[in-house]
Amino acid sequence: MLWTAACSGVPNAAHICGGRVLVTTDSLDYTPWGHLGPALLLDLVDGSPVAELRGASGAVLSGGRFFLGLEGYDVFDTWEYDRDGALVDSWRSYGHYVTGTGIRVVETDRSLPTRSRVVRLLPGGAVERGPSLTDPLCPEPVVLADGTILVLDAGVLRAVDRRLGDAVLAELLPVDPDQTWRCRGGLRRSGDRLTVTVAEEHRDRPGKHVLHTWTLALRPGPTTV
């Protein structure tokens, strides 16, 4: 299969499901939404356009269900579209999407104090709220085979199961809620090893950072490190 499709932005991710491909893009020009470009829903067979939508990040579930989310300017929303680009459902939630039998969200509201949580999106716009988060901008989580989500939340490694029950696995570098802007973290899994990084900005020297790194072993069975 080889085809081309016109795109006014720079593609940054593609999500394929139900004979369609959803392409999110960055804009070459600065727009009211920063450098956000259009989200293009294309026919997977020939690349022909199906719909032009708006969203910064996407996810898919089976049956051609596409999810798009956006945050900013009083928008903190996720929308569900069918394979023809018709709006099916919407939720007041946005963040890192974790898909499986349903869709969970590690929310990122970028607000202090934050109201972010780990949540589950339910039909009819309902949001099942799980544990509260301290960091308004948690990094992308790691998802284990049993569906457990590993979340780095303000220097604390947490595990959230499919039922939204959570447990603290390791207090690596706990950060005060009003100081989370000084730290940016990351998670990376390689086999049975989990690498955690936190870049901490110096209190008195803006722009200078200390990089903290931990390598943890993931053990089989109940979620442990």
Secondary structure, DSSP 8 states (H G I E B T S, - for coil): -------SEEEEEEEEETTEEEEEEEEEEEETTEEE--EEEEETTT--EEEEE--SEEEEETTTEEEEEEEETTEEEEEEE-TTS-EEEEES--EEEEESSSEEEEE----SS---EEEEEEGGGEEEEEEE-S-TT----EE-TTS-EEEEETTEEEEE-TTS-EEEEEESS---GGGGGGEEEEEEEETTEEEEEEEEE-SSSTT-EEEEEEEEE-BTTTTB-
